[in-house]
Amino acid sequence: ASKTELNDEIAKKFKMRVVVGNDGYLNLLSELNHSAYNWIFVSGSKVMEELAVKNMPNKVVYVSLNEYMACGIGACKGCAVETVHGIKHVCTDGPVFRGDNVWQV
């Protein structure tokens, strides 16, 4: 299947919203109707991801962490992040994590 066909198939099954401002940057997250969604997936700066997690404590928020990954196998510890379950490596344990496992809500 082509990428377009796959995107169309996903859109049929899931209610999605991408929030992007006129300048191409995500700056309208606060205007998102959180009650309309069961899960929220956030990809962006660490600060924005943390704010999304902390501002939506009653939602399951997944974040895609963008850490420097030198080795890709967890050996160099370059992408190590502290979570409520101990140290995790973005390259082998992620890059997507539940936000409440990364930041205390």
Buried (B, 14 or more C-beta within 10 A) or exposed (E): EEEEEEEEEEEEEEEEEEEEEEEEEBEEBEEBEBEEBEEBBBBBEBEBBBBBBBBBEEBEBBBBBBBEBEEEEBEBEBBBBEBEEEEBBBBBBBBBBBBBBBBEE
